[in-house]
Amino acid sequence: MIKKYIQENESHMLDELFSLIRIPSISSESAHKDDMMNCAKLWVKLLMAAGADKAEVMPTDGNPMVYAEKIVNPEAKTVLIYGHYDVMPVEPLNLWKTDPFDPVIKDDIIWARGADDDKGQSFIQVKAFEYLVKNGQLKHNIKFILEGEEEIGSPSLEAFCEQHKKLLKSDIILVSDTSMLGKDLPSLTTGLRGLSYWEVEVTGPNRDLHSGHFGGAVANPINVLCKLIAQMTDKDGRITVPHFYDDVEEVPAEERAMIAHIPFDLEKYKQAIDIEDVCGEKGYSTLERNSCRPSFDVCGIWGGYTGEGAKTVIPSKAYAKISTRLVPHQDNEKIGQLMMDYLQQIAPKSVKVKVEYLHGGESYVCPISLPAYKAAEKGFEKAFGKKPLAMRRGGSIPIIATFEKILGIKTVLMGFGLESNAIHSPNENFPLEIFRKGIEAVVEFHLNYKD
């Protein structure tokens, strides 16, 4: 029985998971290039120990890919399990209550970077696989692909899929890299938003200037950048880029009605993140805004003097990182160009503006009629005691749409994260209760996936 198996092996499972977490596999920082390879090699070792027929590190133009497989019957269906072993940077480090790469268990919760996203969730898949293999219950083939660049937009994965279509040939893709509505509100993600991401550089004078000598006569790049950003949305929360909404799919009335019936406590939502009120596009609820509608966000902004004390200076340059979340039918590259054109159009002649498109991806919708989706429903119902709600989520996993485009395969998003897990933030965590139930749910998925 799976519960007994988890209980008897949990200590060893956590030792293995912690060995992965201790490797600071931060894909966005070149200083961790060796850590990426070390993490990939450890995954190979753990996949072989779990029962894979073969597992290997495969090269890409960027960080290496991990591939593994277990073929029980060439005529049987094949499930391709996707995850990623790279993690987000840990800054601001001073806000962490524990060392982000020295996992600890406190209050029955794992605290560490990667505890949820995505080492913890990927590990759930591997331990479910291990249980099925060791107990002779695996009736279909399983392939694993774990990448090391998801947190930077998966720049190498599309080419890898093109080169290895035969190797990756499968009937369905299973991913645990999304979240649930709550620990007592299991849910299956039926859609993801797309993404476009830019870096903006505004240049004024050819050097930093004395603000007393030049203030009021020379454009301050930070001031200009702030004005440009302020023009990107209007008073109703709509993005002002021309033609931005041309391809936006309006939320069908039936789906809006379904969203309205999802249990959601707005007051608890605000309290959890310590805000007085929500904001967003006029005419839509909070759940609609963060799942079915586009959004615009400044993810970082800097320039000038930020050290201790005062320095009266007009900086030569100012920078911002900007993202938009996109909805079905919006093409991320088209949006990328629209944004670059618009910023150049509205920029004053007193500065020079450079806009670089960093990465992006398209949205994805999963049909709830898929046999694999039904199997996932049964998995959640078995582990959590209730049928999961179907819900679109606001995050982006750009490679999911790419999988469908290149491999022709649909994906079931069977994630176990919680909003309180603080992924991408200090003090990322993952409750052991969810870790255990996640393994049980994935085991049940495989037992019920028959088509």
Secondary structure by P-SEA (a helix, b strand, c coil): caaaaaaacaaaaaaaaaaaaacccccccccaaaaaaaaaaaaaaaaaaacccbbbbbbcccbbbbbbbbbccccbbbbbbbbbccccccccccccccccccccccccccccccccccaaaaaaaaaaaaaaaaaccccbbbbbbbbcccccccccaaaaaaaccccccccbbbbcccccccccbbbbbcbbbbbccbbbbbbcccccccccccccccccaaaaaaaaaaacccccccccccccccccccccaaaaaaaaaccccaaaaaaaacccccccccccccccccccccccccccccccccccccccccccbbbbbbbbbbcccccaaaaaaaaaaaaaaaccccbbbbbbbccbbbbbbbccccaaaaaaaaaaaaaccbbbbbbbbcccccaaaaaaacccbbbbbcccccccccccccbbbbbaaaaaaaaaaaaaaaaaccc
